[in-house]
Structures are given as structure tokens and as C-alpha cells.
Amino acid sequence: MRERLLAPNFWHLATVGPDGVPQVSPMWADIEDEYVMVNSSIGRVKIDNLRLNPNVSLSHHDPGNPYDRAEIRGRVVRFVEGEAAERAMDRLARKYIGEERYPWLLPGERRVMLLIEPVRVRRVVGVEPFRAGVLPQ
């Protein structure tokens, strides 16, 4: 899983809104200490959702084999704003697009780095088996 996070793979971040409806965003991701790190902007729906409910699911599939997929379930344990968030976004820009600085910063935009503590990590290749004790009807 570390290799997938360290490579410039796109991940899908799922959050849940206050109405219980899921919201999914493609994200750049990396590792920060023992956490999964993603970065967004203040005011985005996912940030508002996560301030109310910090539980997330991140998923990724191997571009060469879409049946090789990974999921990380966890919770956001820190919202980091300011210069540290901007530096983290620049680091992601170097990793994903080869730019020293994140080039698409909008006027007045404030970045936020999300640190996600993994709770469950799994990889499935092929057809996912049924959970123990659960058979189709």
C-alpha cells in the first residue's frame, strides 16, 4: 500500500454529507509520517463534510489491472492550514505534475492538509469474496 501511496496514483476520497449522501472526489495523495495525506481548499464540500464526520474511504485501482484495487478506511485526525498546507500542496504538485509550486492556486484560496489515520487497509485482486458467514440469497 505504501508503494501505491508514494507513486503518483489518483485516489478517490469518499465522505458523507450531513444529509447522509456520499460525496466522492479524485485526489492526489501521499504519506506524512504515519498518516495518509491529501490536500484541498477551505470551502470545498469534502472539507465541510469532514468537519462534521471525519470518517473517510480512499480507493485506488491499478491502471494496468482495474481488478487490482485497494481501499483505505480511516478518519481525519488533523486539519492543517496555513503555510504547512501550502508546502504540502507544492510537494504534491512536484510529485504529480513536476511543478515546483502548485500552479492552480486561485486568488484568496486557502489550502488545508488532511491527515488521515488508517483504520482498515485492504487490497483485493479479482472478484471480492463474500464475508465469512454471508452467502447470497
C-alpha positions, 0 to 999 in steps of 0.5 A, spaced: 500 500 500 505 504 501 508 503 494 501 505 491 501 511 496 508 514 494 507 513 486 503 518 483 496 514 483 489 518 483 485 516 489 478 517 490 476 520 497 469 518 499 465 522 505 458 523 507 454 529 507 450 531 513 444 529 509 447 522 509 449 522 501 456 520 499 460 525 496 466 522 492 472 526 489 479 524 485 485 526 489 492 526 489 495 523 495 501 521 499 504 519 506 506 524 512 509 520 517 504 515 519 498 518 516 495 518 509 495 525 506 491 529 501 490 536 500 484 541 498 481 548 499 477 551 505 470 551 502 470 545 498 464 540 500 469 534 502 472 539 507 465 541 510 463 534 510 469 532 514 468 537 519 462 534 521 464 526 520 471 525 519 470 518 517 473 517 510 474 511 504 480 512 499 480 507 493 485 506 488 485 501 482 491 499 478 491 502 471 494 496 468 489 491 472 482 495 474 481 488 478 487 490 482 484 495 487 485 497 494 481 501 499 483 505 505 478 506 511 480 511 516 478 518 519 481 525 519 485 526 525 488 533 523 486 539 519 492 543 517 492 550 514 496 555 513 503 555 510 504 547 512 498 546 507 501 550 502 508 546 502 504 540 502 500 542 496 507 544 492 510 537 494 504 534 491 504 538 485 512 536 484 510 529 485 504 529 480 505 534 475 513 536 476 511 543 478 515 546 483 509 550 486 502 548 485 500 552 479 492 552 480 492 556 486 486 561 485 486 568 488 484 568 496 484 560 496 486 557 502 489 550 502 488 545 508 492 538 509 488 532 511 491 527 515 488 521 515 489 515 520 488 508 517 483 504 520 482 498 515 487 497 509 485 492 504 487 490 497 483 485 493 485 482 486 479 479 482 472 478 484 471 480 492 469 474 496 463 474 500 464 475 508 465 469 512 458 467 514 454 471 508 452 467 502 447 470 497 440 469 497 
